[in-house]
Amino acid sequence: MAPSTLNLRVLLILLAPTLLPAQTRSIGFNTKVLEEIIGVKGTANTEERVFKFTFPRTDVPVTIDGWAMKPFMGLTSWAAFRKGVEKESMVMGDLVLFEDEVNPVLSVALENGLSVTALHNHFFYDKPKVYFMHIGGDGAFQTFARAVRRTQETIKQIRSVHPQPVGGFAGPALPADSSLASQEIEKILGYPSQTHSGMVKVVIGRRATMPCGCDAAKEMGVNSWAAFAGAPENAFVDGDFSVLESELQDVLKTLRSGGINIVAIHHHMTDEKPRYLFVHYWGKGAVAELAKVLRRTLDQTKHE
């Protein structure tokens, strides 16, 4: 080998760390691998050491109060990565979803290692209705990259079958008049109920201390509840779980594994101790099966 060639190879070896792409050096992990996994190009913010991906929702036209909404105005999903402290990376993001996408995507996120931290709306008078699901995680960046990709693949799969968002219950319509008995629901859930015109409702209190030092419990809204309507084999349930932050992910996983749909994840109060989040849900099926899912969900919490 000629001396000049040998010298060049030695120089390249010595300079290898500085020859890495600038964005990889600034972010702290291999951003090219991140892009390859997710399948789109990202953008580096070297000041914040963040690598961000965006997914504009151009596939479905959306109007807000009759105006054709543009992705730039808030219809763009995103996921941002940065180097972690105790673990390899941290990810945060916000996914723009239509009603028929929310729960399939939520399940995919949970099944692939992401945490789901909020679910809510940003608009009024939107057609079709748009929801925003916040995600996060702390761990291996490749795991989160694959999870983000799968959320986008799930959206594409749903829209390939139904180009426009669809909704509604599967199966027969609920009867107009409810005919449920409370005994079975109380036995499964383990709490007393209220009844009205064949409908059954269970309310389970929790307890918090408000900034004033006042105690707040069930009657002040610190509670979980479930309301059932319909017939024993064709029932509807809706309700709300009050959960500690440490309980949230297990509650979401348990509800989704039982076929219960998540409608919203948000807070109802500020500065309470301990901190509570509220998970709104609905489901349809045989009343006993719905109650069993809710009982398994209660088991993930520290309700009294």
Secondary structure, 3 states (H helix, E strand, C coil): CCHHHHHHHHHHHHHHHHHCCHHHHHHCCCHHHHHHHHCCCCEEECCCCEEEEEEECCCCCCEECCEECCHHHCCEEEEEEEECCCCCEEEEEEEEEEHHHHHHHHHHHHHCCCEEEEEECCCCCEECCEEEEEEEEEECHHHHHHHHHHHHHHHHHHHHHCCCCCCCCCCCCCCCCCCCCHHHHHHHHCCCCEEECCEEEEEEECCEECCCCCEECHHHCCEEEEEEEEECCEEEEEEEEEEEHHHHHHHHHHHHHCCCEEEEEECCCCCCECCEEEEEEEEEECHHHHHHHHHHHHCCCCCC
